[in-house]
Amino acid sequence: MEFLIGLILSTFGIAALFYSFGAISAVVYPIIWWGIIFIIDVINFWRWKKSLIHGYTKQFFLLMVPLSTLFWLYYEFVNIAYPQWIYIGIISDISVRVILSVVSFGTVIPIIVEIFWFLNGPFQVLPFSDFNLAVIKKYRPSLIIFGFVFSTLPFYSGYFYLNQLMWLGPFLVFLPFVAGSSESENKDFWWLAVATGLASGLLWEFLNFWAGGKWQYIILPDAPHIFEMPIYGYIGFVPFAFSTIALYLFAKKYLPVHFSIGIFVYALAFFASYIFVSLL
């Protein structure tokens, strides 16, 4: 059933993407992505006997989706402080835009984790050698501080390239809490994480390029582009994938799956989305 729902959503979404479906063309992006997520999740379950949704359904819908919304909204607020992209063709109704924000941004963590799961299989920690693990534990406070500094740079720095450290910041914050021994993990873990970031970025930008409501970049206008993204910008998808995977592991390890907590996180997601769309 999940595969069928995913197939229907993605097929309908892709049709609306390339043909005029009226107002639906402006909201087609999350339709396609939820379809893709469901399809990959089923494939992951067939392949690995585990998946992000199967076996973790309550955690996925109760915590990961609203947490994903909040995670990406952080970057949207950063973008308001230090603009790098703008939105065009979006619906004017604020209430609809709030819902679309939650539904769309709620796909960010699932997209990256599902693609990485497909390539790597189930994973529980960020794997490091014993030596590197000891270094991480020793410098835990420094890593967390640097992570917070990197994450907030665009709020007070005017240097474009320096500000791109924001994509790495969350990774450093969560790293000390989710690092583990490399003995139990795939030796190609990090290369597959790099591939996940690049693959996710290309898919995001490909689908965004054809969407009715989409983002456009206002940075590096003279650089060669692949779809809407300046080619150098794809590098940023790699540390972003690292940060997303680290946040996923942190949430899975430390956030209890309780209905009351889920309601609270959803409330935060909708409130933050309202603030965001009000500022656009």
C-alpha positions as protocol buffer text, in pm:
chain_id: "A"
residue {
  index: 1
  type: MET
  ca { x: 0 y: 0 z: 0 }
}
residue {
  index: 2
  type: GLU
  ca { x: 282 y: 243 z: 87 }
}
residue {
  index: 3
  type: PHE
  ca { x: 449 y: 177 z: -247 }
}
residue {
  index: 4
  type: LEU
  ca { x: 121 y: 233 z: -432 }
}
residue {
  index: 5
  type: ILE
  ca { x: 58 y: 562 z: -250 }
}
residue {
  index: 6
  type: GLY
  ca { x: 411 y: 672 z: -329 }
}
residue {
  index: 7
  type: LEU
  ca { x: 372 y: 578 z: -695 }
}
residue {
  index: 8
  type: ILE
  ca { x: 42 y: 767 z: -724 }
}
residue {
  index: 9
  type: LEU
  ca { x: 178 y: 1079 z: -553 }
}
residue {
  index: 10
  type: SER
  ca { x: 502 y: 1090 z: -751 }
}
residue {
  index: 11
  type: THR
  ca { x: 333 y: 1015 z: -1084 }
}
residue {
  index: 12
  type: PHE
  ca { x: 66 y: 1279 z: -1028 }
}
residue {
  index: 13
  type: GLY
  ca { x: 325 y: 1527 z: -905 }
}
residue {
  index: 14
  type: ILE
  ca { x: 558 y: 1477 z: -1199 }
}
residue {
  index: 15
  type: ALA
  ca { x: 266 y: 1511 z: -1442 }
}
residue {
  index: 16
  type: ALA
  ca { x: 166 y: 1838 z: -1272 }
}
residue {
  index: 17
  type: LEU
  ca { x: 529 y: 1950 z: -1284 }
}
residue {
  index: 18
  type: PHE
  ca { x: 559 y: 1927 z: -1661 }
}
residue {
  index: 19
  type: TYR
  ca { x: 199 y: 2004 z: -1761 }
}
residue {
  index: 20
  type: SER
  ca { x: -29 y: 2287 z: -1658 }
}
residue {
  index: 21
  type: PHE
  ca { x: -248 y: 2172 z: -1370 }
}
residue {
  index: 22
  type: GLY
  ca { x: -350 y: 2522 z: -1265 }
}
residue {
  index: 23
  type: ALA
  ca { x: -291 y: 2613 z: -901 }
}
residue {
  index: 24
  type: ILE
  ca { x: -167 y: 2261 z: -825 }
}
residue {
  index: 25
  type: SER
  ca { x: 151 y: 2335 z: -1020 }
}
residue {
  index: 26
  type: ALA
  ca { x: 247 y: 2582 z: -746 }
}
residue {
  index: 27
  type: VAL
  ca { x: 224 y: 2320 z: -470 }
}
residue {
  index: 28
  type: VAL
  ca { x: 347 y: 2013 z: -658 }
}
residue {
  index: 29
  type: TYR
  ca { x: 693 y: 2000 z: -499 }
}
residue {
  index: 30
  type: PRO
  ca { x: 598 y: 1829 z: -169 }
}
residue {
  index: 31
  type: ILE
  ca { x: 359 y: 1595 z: -351 }
}
residue {
  index: 32
  type: ILE
  ca { x: 645 y: 1456 z: -558 }
}
residue {
  index: 33
  type: TRP
  ca { x: 881 y: 1431 z: -263 }
}
residue {
  index: 34
  type: TRP
  ca { x: 638 y: 1248 z: -36 }
}
residue {
  index: 35
  type: GLY
  ca { x: 579 y: 1004 z: -319 }
}
residue {
  index: 36
  type: ILE
  ca { x: 953 y: 950 z: -362 }
}
residue {
  index: 37
  type: ILE
  ca { x: 1002 y: 908 z: 14 }
}
residue {
  index: 38
  type: PHE
  ca { x: 735 y: 638 z: 35 }
}
residue {
  index: 39
  type: ILE
  ca { x: 877 y: 454 z: -267 }
}
residue {
  index: 40
  type: ILE
  ca { x: 1237 y: 458 z: -139 }
}
residue {
  index: 41
  type: ASP
  ca { x: 1119 y: 355 z: 207 }
}
residue {
  index: 42
  type: VAL
  ca { x: 951 y: 44 z: 67 }
}
residue {
  index: 43
  type: ILE
  ca { x: 1260 y: -39 z: -138 }
}
residue {
  index: 44
  type: ASN
  ca { x: 1477 y: 6 z: 172 }
}
residue {
  index: 45
  type: PHE
  ca { x: 1250 y: -229 z: 364 }
}
residue {
  index: 46
  type: TRP
  ca { x: 1268 y: -489 z: 87 }
}
residue {
  index: 47
  type: ARG
  ca { x: 1645 y: -453 z: 67 }
}
residue {
  index: 48
  type: TRP
  ca { x: 1747 y: -423 z: 433 }
}
residue {
  index: 49
  type: LYS
  ca { x: 1443 y: -559 z: 623 }
}
residue {
  index: 50
  type: LYS
  ca { x: 1439 y: -221 z: 798 }
}
residue {
  index: 51
  type: SER
  ca { x: 1352 y: 130 z: 687 }
}
residue {
  index: 52
  type: LEU
  ca { x: 1294 y: 479 z: 819 }
}
residue {
  index: 53
  type: ILE
  ca { x: 917 y: 430 z: 837 }
}
residue {
  index: 54
  type: HIS
  ca { x: 871 y: 52 z: 873 }
}
residue {
  index: 55
  type: GLY
  ca { x: 929 y: -33 z: 1237 }
}
residue {
  index: 56
  type: TYR
  ca { x: 967 y: 336 z: 1331 }
}
residue {
  index: 57
  type: THR
  ca { x: 631 y: 468 z: 1207 }
}
residue {
  index: 58
  type: LYS
  ca { x: 536 y: 650 z: 1525 }
}
residue {
  index: 59
  type: GLN
  ca { x: 880 y: 809 z: 1559 }
}
residue {
  index: 60
  type: PHE
  ca { x: 880 y: 911 z: 1194 }
}
residue {
  index: 61
  type: PHE
  ca { x: 545 y: 1089 z: 1183 }
}
residue {
  index: 62
  type: LEU
  ca { x: 542 y: 1210 z: 1542 }
}
residue {
  index: 63
  type: LEU
  ca { x: 896 y: 1347 z: 1565 }
}
residue {
  index: 64
  type: MET
  ca { x: 1104 y: 1332 z: 1247 }
}
residue {
  index: 65
  type: VAL
  ca { x: 860 y: 1520 z: 1023 }
}
residue {
  index: 66
  type: PRO
  ca { x: 808 y: 1825 z: 1249 }
}
residue {
  index: 67
  type: LEU
  ca { x: 1174 y: 1819 z: 1352 }
}
residue {
  index: 68
  type: SER
  ca { x: 1267 y: 1826 z: 984 }
}
residue {
  index: 69
  type: THR
  ca { x: 1043 y: 2130 z: 939 }
}
residue {
  index: 70
  type: LEU
  ca { x: 1212 y: 2311 z: 1228 }
}
residue {
  index: 71
  type: PHE
  ca { x: 1556 y: 2213 z: 1103 }
}
residue {
  index: 72
  type: TRP
  ca { x: 1505 y: 2364 z: 759 }
}
residue {
  index: 73
  type: LEU
  ca { x: 1321 y: 2665 z: 899 }
}
residue {
  index: 74
  type: TYR
  ca { x: 1639 y: 2747 z: 1088 }
}
residue {
  index: 75
  type: TYR
  ca { x: 1812 y: 2786 z: 750 }
}
residue {
  index: 76
  type: GLU
  ca { x: 1521 y: 2991 z: 621 }
}
residue {
  index: 77
  type: PHE
  ca { x: 1562 y: 3234 z: 911 }
}
residue {
  index: 78
  type: VAL
  ca { x: 1936 y: 3242 z: 840 }
}
residue {
  index: 79
  type: ASN
  ca { x: 1851 y: 3324 z: 479 }
}
residue {
  index: 80
  type: ILE
  ca { x: 1631 y: 3613 z: 591 }
}
residue {
  index: 81
  type: ALA
  ca { x: 1924 y: 3753 z: 788 }
}
residue {
  index: 82
  type: TYR
  ca { x: 2174 y: 3691 z: 507 }
}
residue {
  index: 83
  type: PRO
  ca { x: 1979 y: 3635 z: 181 }
}
residue {
  index: 84
  type: GLN
  ca { x: 2105 y: 3372 z: -62 }
}
residue {
  index: 85
  type: TRP
  ca { x: 1780 y: 3262 z: -227 }
}
residue {
  index: 86
  type: ILE
  ca { x: 1431 y: 3399 z: -287 }
}
residue {
  index: 87
  type: TYR
  ca { x: 1095 y: 3236 z: -359 }
}
residue {
  index: 88
  type: ILE
  ca { x: 886 y: 3300 z: -668 }
}
residue {
  index: 89
  type: GLY
  ca { x: 544 y: 3177 z: -781 }
}
residue {
  index: 90
  type: ILE
  ca { x: 432 y: 3097 z: -427 }
}
residue {
  index: 91
  type: ILE
  ca { x: 69 y: 3108 z: -313 }
}
residue {
  index: 92
  type: SER
  ca { x: -33 y: 3432 z: -144 }
}
residue {
  index: 93
  type: ASP
  ca { x: -266 y: 3286 z: 120 }
}
residue {
  index: 94
  type: ILE
  ca { x: -69 y: 3276 z: 446 }
}
residue {
  index: 95
  type: SER
  ca { x: -257 y: 2983 z: 602 }
}
residue {
  index: 96
  type: VAL
  ca { x: -194 y: 2769 z: 292 }
}
residue {
  index: 97
  type: ARG
  ca { x: 172 y: 2872 z: 288 }
}
residue {
  index: 98
  type: VAL
  ca { x: 209 y: 2772 z: 654 }
}
residue {
  index: 99
  type: ILE
  ca { x: 72 y: 2424 z: 579 }
}
residue {
  index: 100
  type: LEU
  ca { x: 288 y: 2395 z: 269 }
}
residue {
  index: 101
  type: SER
  ca { x: 596 y: 2494 z: 469 }
}
residue {
  index: 102
  type: VAL
  ca { x: 536 y: 2222 z: 727 }
}
residue {
  index: 103
  type: VAL
  ca { x: 457 y: 1959 z: 462 }
}
residue {
  index: 104
  type: SER
  ca { x: 746 y: 2059 z: 235 }
}
residue {
  index: 105
  type: PHE
  ca { x: 1019 y: 2117 z: 493 }
}
residue {
  index: 106
  type: GLY
  ca { x: 906 y: 1802 z: 672 }
}
residue {
  index: 107
  type: THR
  ca { x: 1060 y: 1605 z: 384 }
}
residue {
  index: 108
  type: VAL
  ca { x: 1417 y: 1729 z: 434 }
}
residue {
  index: 109
  type: ILE
  ca { x: 1540 y: 1481 z: 696 }
}
residue {
  index: 110
  type: PRO
  ca { x: 1344 y: 1190 z: 543 }
}
residue {
  index: 111
  type: ILE
  ca { x: 1486 y: 1258 z: 194 }
}
residue {
  index: 112
  type: ILE
  ca { x: 1849 y: 1249 z: 304 }
}
residue {
  index: 113
  type: VAL
  ca { x: 1810 y: 962 z: 549 }
}
residue {
  index: 114
  type: GLU
  ca { x: 1612 y: 748 z: 301 }
}
residue {
  index: 115
  type: ILE
  ca { x: 1870 y: 799 z: 26 }
}
residue {
  index: 116
  type: PHE
  ca { x: 2156 y: 731 z: 264 }
}
residue {
  index: 117
  type: TRP
  ca { x: 1977 y: 423 z: 401 }
}
residue {
  index: 118
  type: PHE
  ca { x: 1935 y: 298 z: 44 }
}
residue {
  index: 119
  type: LEU
  ca { x: 2310 y: 331 z: -20 }
}
residue {
  index: 120
  type: ASN
  ca { x: 2448 y: 233 z: 320 }
}
residue {
  index: 121
  type: GLY
  ca { x: 2183 y: 27 z: 495 }
}
residue {
  index: 122
  type: PRO
  ca { x: 2073 y: 73 z: 858 }
}
residue {
  index: 123
  type: PHE
  ca { x: 2307 y: 281 z: 1074 }
}
residue {
  index: 124
  type: GLN
  ca { x: 2318 y: 372 z: 1442 }
}
residue {
  index: 125
  type: VAL
  ca { x: 2622 y: 598 z: 1485 }
}
residue {
  index: 126
  type: LEU
  ca { x: 2866 y: 818 z: 1297 }
}
residue {
  index: 127
  type: PRO
  ca { x: 3162 y: 579 z: 1268 }
}
residue {
  index: 128
  type: PHE
  ca { x: 3516 y: 679 z: 1364 }
}
residue {
  index: 129
  type: SER
  ca { x: 3838 y: 501 z: 1447 }
}
residue {
  index: 130
  type: ASP
  ca { x: 3922 y: 462 z: 1815 }
}
residue {
  index: 131
  type: PHE
  ca { x: 4182 y: 740 z: 1791 }
}
residue {
  index: 132
  type: ASN
  ca { x: 3942 y: 987 z: 1626 }
}
residue {
  index: 133
  type: LEU
  ca { x: 3669 y: 890 z: 1867 }
}
residue {
  index: 134
  type: ALA
  ca { x: 3898 y: 970 z: 2160 }
}
residue {
  index: 135
  type: VAL
  ca { x: 3979 y: 1310 z: 2004 }
}
residue {
  index: 136
  type: ILE
  ca { x: 3609 y: 1387 z: 1959 }
}
residue {
  index: 137
  type: LYS
  ca { x: 3535 y: 1301 z: 2322 }
}
residue {
  index: 138
  type: LYS
  ca { x: 3831 y: 1506 z: 2444 }
}
residue {
  index: 139
  type: TYR
  ca { x: 3732 y: 1817 z: 2250 }
}
residue {
  index: 140
  type: ARG
  ca { x: 3355 y: 1779 z: 2285 }
}
residue {
  index: 141
  type: PRO
  ca { x: 3297 y: 2130 z: 2432 }
}
residue {
  index: 142
  type: SER
  ca { x: 3511 y: 2292 z: 2163 }
}
residue {
  index: 143
  type: LEU
  ca { x: 3327 y: 2109 z: 1884 }
}
residue {
  index: 144
  type: ILE
  ca { x: 2989 y: 2217 z: 2020 }
}
residue {
  index: 145
  type: ILE
  ca { x: 3101 y: 2579 z: 2058 }
}
residue {
  index: 146
  type: PHE
  ca { x: 3247 y: 2590 z: 1707 }
}
residue {
  index: 147
  type: GLY
  ca { x: 2928 y: 2429 z: 1579 }
}
residue {
  index: 148
  type: PHE
  ca { x: 2714 y: 2702 z: 1732 }
}
residue {
  index: 149
  type: VAL
  ca { x: 2948 y: 2972 z: 1602 }
}
residue {
  index: 150
  type: PHE
  ca { x: 2942 y: 2828 z: 1248 }
}
residue {
  index: 151
  type: SER
  ca { x: 2563 y: 2793 z: 1263 }
}
residue {
  index: 152
  type: THR
  ca { x: 2509 y: 3157 z: 1356 }
}
residue {
  index: 153
  type: LEU
  ca { x: 2775 y: 3324 z: 1138 }
}
residue {
  index: 154
  type: PRO
  ca { x: 2528 y: 3467 z: 882 }
}
residue {
  index: 155
  type: PHE
  ca { x: 2354 y: 3665 z: 1156 }
}
residue {
  index: 156
  type: TYR
  ca { x: 2659 y: 3882 z: 1216 }
}
residue {
  index: 157
  type: SER
  ca { x: 2908 y: 3813 z: 935 }
}
residue {
  index: 158
  type: GLY
  ca { x: 2906 y: 3973 z: 593 }
}
residue {
  index: 159
  type: TYR
  ca { x: 3157 y: 3732 z: 440 }
}
residue {
  index: 160
  type: PHE
  ca { x: 2987 y: 3500 z: 192 }
}
residue {
  index: 161
  type: TYR
  ca { x: 3234 y: 3210 z: 192 }
}
residue {
  index: 162
  type: LEU
  ca { x: 3280 y: 3220 z: 568 }
}
residue {
  index: 163
  type: ASN
  ca { x: 2904 y: 3207 z: 615 }
}
residue {
  index: 164
  type: GLN
  ca { x: 2883 y: 2879 z: 424 }
}
residue {
  index: 165
  type: LEU
  ca { x: 3017 y: 2711 z: 738 }
}
residue {
  index: 166
  type: MET
  ca { x: 2654 y: 2725 z: 854 }
}
residue {
  index: 167
  type: TRP
  ca { x: 2594 y: 2401 z: 662 }
}
residue {
  index: 168
  type: LEU
  ca { x: 2858 y: 2228 z: 876 }
}
residue {
  index: 169
  type: GLY
  ca { x: 2763 y: 2387 z: 1209 }
}
residue {
  index: 170
  type: PRO
  ca { x: 2488 y: 2145 z: 1320 }
}
residue {
  index: 171
  type: PHE
  ca { x: 2713 y: 1850 z: 1237 }
}
residue {
  index: 172
  type: LEU
  ca { x: 2975 y: 1972 z: 1488 }
}
residue {
  index: 173
  type: VAL
  ca { x: 2707 y: 2038 z: 1751 }
}
residue {
  index: 174
  type: PHE
  ca { x: 2560 y: 1687 z: 1733 }
}
residue {
  index: 175
  type: LEU
  ca { x: 2881 y: 1497 z: 1648 }
}
residue {
  index: 176
  type: PRO
  ca { x: 2999 y: 1432 z: 2006 }
}
residue {
  index: 177
  type: PHE
  ca { x: 2663 y: 1276 z: 2093 }
}
residue {
  index: 178
  type: VAL
  ca { x: 2634 y: 1036 z: 1800 }
}
residue {
  index: 179
  type: ALA
  ca { x: 2995 y: 939 z: 1720 }
}
residue {
  index: 180
  type: GLY
  ca { x: 3076 y: 572 z: 1769 }
}
residue {
  index: 181
  type: SER
  ca { x: 3318 y: 294 z: 1687 }
}
residue {
  index: 182
  type: SER
  ca { x: 3380 y: 225 z: 1318 }
}
residue {
  index: 183
  type: GLU
  ca { x: 3389 y: -149 z: 1376 }
}
residue {
  index: 184
  type: SER
  ca { x: 3011 y: -189 z: 1344 }
}
residue {
  index: 185
  type: GLU
  ca { x: 2961 y: 36 z: 1041 }
}
residue {
  index: 186
  type: ASN
  ca { x: 3017 y: 22 z: 666 }
}
residue {
  index: 187
  type: LYS
  ca { x: 3375 y: 124 z: 585 }
}
residue {
  index: 188
  type: ASP
  ca { x: 3239 y: 337 z: 297 }
}
residue {
  index: 189
  type: PHE
  ca { x: 3004 y: 526 z: 531 }
}
residue {
  index: 190
  type: TRP
  ca { x: 3149 y: 871 z: 469 }
}
residue {
  index: 191
  type: TRP
  ca { x: 3184 y: 835 z: 92 }
}
residue {
  index: 192
  type: LEU
  ca { x: 2824 y: 721 z: 78 }
}
residue {
  index: 193
  type: ALA
  ca { x: 2725 y: 1021 z: 291 }
}
residue {
  index: 194
  type: VAL
  ca { x: 2899 y: 1246 z: 36 }
}
residue {
  index: 195
  type: ALA
  ca { x: 2713 y: 1071 z: -246 }
}
residue {
  index: 196
  type: THR
  ca { x: 2388 y: 1115 z: -56 }
}
residue {
  index: 197
  type: GLY
  ca { x: 2441 y: 1489 z: -24 }
}
residue {
  index: 198
  type: LEU
  ca { x: 2519 y: 1532 z: -394 }
}
residue {
  index: 199
  type: ALA
  ca { x: 2234 y: 1306 z: -507 }
}
residue {
  index: 200
  type: SER
  ca { x: 1984 y: 1483 z: -280 }
}
residue {
  index: 201
  type: GLY
  ca { x: 2103 y: 1822 z: -401 }
}
residue {
  index: 202
  type: LEU
  ca { x: 2071 y: 1729 z: -767 }
}
residue {
  index: 203
  type: LEU
  ca { x: 1720 y: 1591 z: -713 }
}
residue {
  index: 204
  type: TRP
  ca { x: 1614 y: 1897 z: -514 }
}
residue {
  index: 205
  type: GLU
  ca { x: 1744 y: 2134 z: -778 }
}
residue {
  index: 206
  type: PHE
  ca { x: 1611 y: 1931 z: -1072 }
}
residue {
  index: 207
  type: LEU
  ca { x: 1257 y: 1921 z: -936 }
}
residue {
  index: 208
  type: ASN
  ca { x: 1272 y: 2281 z: -818 }
}
residue {
  index: 209
  type: PHE
  ca { x: 1381 y: 2400 z: -1164 }
}
residue {
  index: 210
  type: TRP
  ca { x: 1052 y: 2287 z: -1319 }
}
residue {
  index: 211
  type: ALA
  ca { x: 819 y: 2373 z: -1030 }
}
residue {
  index: 212
  type: GLY
  ca { x: 566 y: 2655 z: -1047 }
}
residue {
  index: 213
  type: GLY
  ca { x: 642 y: 2772 z: -695 }
}
residue {
  index: 214
  type: LYS
  ca { x: 1017 y: 2754 z: -636 }
}
residue {
  index: 215
  type: TRP
  ca { x: 1333 y: 2919 z: -508 }
}
residue {
  index: 216
  type: GLN
  ca { x: 1593 y: 3110 z: -708 }
}
residue {
  index: 217
  type: TYR
  ca { x: 1946 y: 3189 z: -596 }
}
residue {
  index: 218
  type: ILE
  ca { x: 2074 y: 3546 z: -580 }
}
residue {
  index: 219
  type: ILE
  ca { x: 2435 y: 3445 z: -509 }
}
residue {
  index: 220
  type: LEU
  ca { x: 2723 y: 3390 z: -754 }
}
residue {
  index: 221
  type: PRO
  ca { x: 2524 y: 3519 z: -1053 }
}
residue {
  index: 222
  type: ASP
  ca { x: 2822 y: 3489 z: -1291 }
}
residue {
  index: 223
  type: ALA
  ca { x: 2903 y: 3129 z: -1199 }
}
residue {
  index: 224
  type: PRO
  ca { x: 2788 y: 2847 z: -1429 }
}
residue {
  index: 225
  type: HIS
  ca { x: 2458 y: 2700 z: -1312 }
}
residue {
  index: 226
  type: ILE
  ca { x: 2310 y: 2351 z: -1300 }
}
residue {
  index: 227
  type: PHE
  ca { x: 1937 y: 2420 z: -1285 }
}
residue {
  index: 228
  type: GLU
  ca { x: 1887 y: 2719 z: -1049 }
}
residue {
  index: 229
  type: MET
  ca { x: 2196 y: 2643 z: -840 }
}
residue {
  index: 230
  type: PRO
  ca { x: 2543 y: 2790 z: -910 }
}
residue {
  index: 231
  type: ILE
  ca { x: 2763 y: 2488 z: -970 }
}
residue {
  index: 232
  type: TYR
  ca { x: 2986 y: 2563 z: -669 }
}
residue {
  index: 233
  type: GLY
  ca { x: 2680 y: 2560 z: -444 }
}
residue {
  index: 234
  type: TYR
  ca { x: 2647 y: 2184 z: -479 }
}
residue {
  index: 235
  type: ILE
  ca { x: 2948 y: 2148 z: -251 }
}
residue {
  index: 236
  type: GLY
  ca { x: 2729 y: 2273 z: 34 }
}
residue {
  index: 237
  type: PHE
  ca { x: 2498 y: 1974 z: 5 }
}
residue {
  index: 238
  type: VAL
  ca { x: 2774 y: 1750 z: 142 }
}
residue {
  index: 239
  type: PRO
  ca { x: 2815 y: 1912 z: 487 }
}
residue {
  index: 240
  type: PHE
  ca { x: 2439 y: 1963 z: 493 }
}
residue {
  index: 241
  type: ALA
  ca { x: 2391 y: 1588 z: 450 }
}
residue {
  index: 242
  type: PHE
  ca { x: 2639 y: 1527 z: 734 }
}
residue {
  index: 243
  type: SER
  ca { x: 2447 y: 1769 z: 957 }
}
residue {
  index: 244
  type: THR
  ca { x: 2112 y: 1612 z: 869 }
}
residue {
  index: 245
  type: ILE
  ca { x: 2231 y: 1258 z: 937 }
}
residue {
  index: 246
  type: ALA
  ca { x: 2383 y: 1368 z: 1269 }
}
residue {
  index: 247
  type: LEU
  ca { x: 2058 y: 1540 z: 1372 }
}
residue {
  index: 248
  type: TYR
  ca { x: 1858 y: 1231 z: 1277 }
}
residue {
  index: 249
  type: LEU
  ca { x: 2079 y: 1008 z: 1493 }
}
residue {
  index: 250
  type: PHE
  ca { x: 2065 y: 1256 z: 1782 }
}
residue {
  index: 251
  type: ALA
  ca { x: 1685 y: 1275 z: 1769 }
}
residue {
  index: 252
  type: LYS
  ca { x: 1653 y: 899 z: 1739 }
}
residue {
  index: 253
  type: LYS
  ca { x: 1879 y: 847 z: 2040 }
}
residue {
  index: 254
  type: TYR
  ca { x: 1764 y: 1122 z: 2275 }
}
residue {
  index: 255
  type: LEU
  ca { x: 1408 y: 1229 z: 2192 }
}
residue {
  index: 256
  type: PRO
  ca { x: 1145 y: 1006 z: 2352 }
}
residue {
  index: 257
  type: VAL
  ca { x: 857 y: 904 z: 2129 }
}
residue {
  index: 258
  type: HIS
  ca { x: 560 y: 1038 z: 2325 }
}
residue {
  index: 259
  type: PHE
  ca { x: 239 y: 1180 z: 2184 }
}
residue {
  index: 260
  type: SER
  ca { x: 263 y: 1493 z: 2400 }
}
residue {
  index: 261
  type: ILE
  ca { x: 617 y: 1565 z: 2279 }
}
residue {
  index: 262
  type: GLY
  ca { x: 508 y: 1514 z: 1920 }
}
residue {
  index: 263
  type: ILE
  ca { x: 221 y: 1761 z: 1962 }
}
residue {
  index: 264
  type: PHE
  ca { x: 463 y: 2012 z: 2113 }
}
residue {
  index: 265
  type: VAL
  ca { x: 713 y: 1975 z: 1827 }
}
residue {
  index: 266
  type: TYR
  ca { x: 435 y: 2008 z: 1569 }
}
residue {
  index: 267
  type: ALA
  ca { x: 307 y: 2320 z: 1746 }
}
residue {
  index: 268
  type: LEU
  ca { x: 658 y: 2468 z: 1729 }
}
residue {
  index: 269
  type: ALA
  ca { x: 682 y: 2374 z: 1361 }
}
residue {
  index: 270
  type: PHE
  ca { x: 353 y: 2546 z: 1273 }
}
residue {
  index: 271
  type: PHE
  ca { x: 433 y: 2852 z: 1485 }
}
residue {
  index: 272
  type: ALA
  ca { x: 781 y: 2889 z: 1331 }
}
residue {
  index: 273
  type: SER
  ca { x: 631 y: 2837 z: 983 }
}
residue {
  index: 274
  type: TYR
  ca { x: 381 y: 3114 z: 1048 }
}
residue {
  index: 275
  type: ILE
  ca { x: 660 y: 3351 z: 1153 }
}
residue {
  index: 276
  type: PHE
  ca { x: 860 y: 3253 z: 844 }
}
residue {
  index: 277
  type: VAL
  ca { x: 582 y: 3306 z: 587 }
}
residue {
  index: 278
  type: SER
  ca { x: 486 y: 3632 z: 757 }
}
residue {
  index: 279
  type: LEU
  ca { x: 838 y: 3762 z: 698 }
}
residue {
  index: 280
  type: LEU
  ca { x: 853 y: 3669 z: 329 }
}
